[in-house]
Amino acid sequence: MLLVPGPEPSYRITPEVASFLNAHVGAGRTLLVICTGILPAAMSGILDGLRATAPLGIVPIVKQNFPKVEWTERRWEVAA
């Protein structure tokens, strides 16, 4: 399991981080994101086509910026 803690909301993913996250998930391993840790996950594209959530205050922002993700307004979500 890889734990992705929440970075500052202004964080921008690097190609190396995106590649690392994609390789981890692509190998069938579990990813657990906390708070704004959803941002690097969404930026990497690994959530495209999946159900996910974010801190409730930024759900409108992530819905606008990452429309390929099925965003919910819940406290937690299992994107399987």
N, C-alpha and C positions, 0 to 999 in steps of 0.2 A: 504494500500500500504506500502510495506517495501522498503526503500531506502538503497542500498548497495553502500557506497562510495568507492573510489579506495584506496586500501592499497598499501604498498610498493610492487613492483613486486616480491620480494623474499618471500612474505607471503605464509605460508602453513596453510591450513584449519585444524581446530581441529574437532574431531568427534561431539562435542557439536554444533559447528556452522553448520556443514553439516546437522545434525539432525534438527536444528532450521529452516534452509532454506528449507529443504525437507518438513517439517510439514507446513510451511507457504504456499508454492506453492501447496502442496497436499490438503490444505483446500480451494483451488480455489482463493486464494488472489493474488494480483498483486505484482510483484517484479520489481523494477526499479534499474538498475545498472548504475553507473557512472564510466567512465574511466576504471581503472584496477579492479573495482568492479566486472567485468566479471570473474575474476580469481576465487574468492570463489564460484561463481555460477557454473562455469564449474567444479571445483574440487568436488563440492557436487553431481554432476551427474544430476542435475535438467535440464540441457540443452541438455542432450543426446537425439538425434533424432530431435532436433529443429534447426531452423535457428537462428544464432546469429552473432554479430560482436564484435570487440574489438578495442582498439586504433590501428590505422593503422600500427604503427611501430611494434606491437607485433602479428599481425595476423599470420605471418608465424610460430611463436613460438606456439601459441594456436592451430593452425592447426595440428602441429606435436604432441603436448601433449594431445590434446583432440579430437581424430579423430571421435568420435561418434556424434560430433556437426557439423552441416552444417554451416561452417564459411563463411561469406560474407565480402567483402571489401567495406563496406559502412560506412557512418558516424553514422548511427543509424539503428536499426532493431527492428521489433516487432516479438517476438518469440511466436506465438500463435498456 
